[in-house]
Amino acid sequence: MELRDFISKALQDIIGAVQDAQKKVPDGCVVPAIKTTFQAVQHGVSEIQAVEFEVTVRADERAGSEARLSVVAAVIGGGVKGESGKSGGHDATLRFRIPVRLPSGEKGG
């Protein structure tokens, strides 16, 4: 899977999962509406969260075309998932964070 597709799908799945959980928890609240104060931000309590990625990518170079970055392995929940086998190209590990605004629920103060 290309890096671009992997990141896009992961972010869509995370936000979609939050929305699904919000629908299934009518008496509670997943990502409640929060007054953003300095203390809340300092403790990481906000609808804006950073999604951390650690992926191993392979730059596949093909004659007559652009190089493409393909995801070889990704750290998910403390474990590594990836593809096995050998192919040509250069592998590199990328670590980065992408901030996302999670959909906030109705409850909160």
C-alpha positions, 0 to 999 in steps of 0.5 A: 500500500502506498504511504499516501493511501495508508495515512489517509485510510488510517486518519479516516478510520480513527475519526470514523471510529470516534463517530461510531463510538459516539453513536453507541454510547448514548449515556456517556460521551466520547470526546466531550465538548470541552472548554479549552483552557491552558490547564486542559491543553497542558494535560492533553485534554482537547478535541485536537489530538496528534496521531503518531505514526511510525512506518517503514517505507520502501522507495520503489524505483521503476524505469520510466516512472516516479519513485513511490513510497510503499508502506512495508511495516507500521507500528500499531498498538505496540506491535509491528505489522507488515509485509514479508518478502524481498524486493528491490528498493531502499527502506527507511523508517519515518516517524511523524505526528499529524494533528486532527480535530476529533468530532466532539460530542454534545455533553461536556462543560 
